[in-house]
């Protein structure tokens, strides 16, 4: 039986939940702190991925690559958003 992790509990399919990629859904009301917690969880999950890739069937490697590619696009978009917010607030100039 699958035991739900913190990340699993953060996604759901009930009302007020917007669908995301690959059937996952996340509560649009999830706070910044909650989102940052999920980012840390994903970063931790990816650490050492190369050590367990042998468990992946050859036919699943392409899907795993596509999932990581989608994640990469989301990460880049988030980085642009954070930088834009910092620039708008003048935080980048104040960090010199």
Buried (B, 14 or more C-beta within 10 A) or exposed (E): EEEEEEBEEBBEEEEEBEEEEEEBBBBEEBEEEBEEBBEEBBEEEEEEEEEEEEEEEEEEEEEEEEEEEEEEEEEEEEEEEEEEEBEEEEEEEEEE
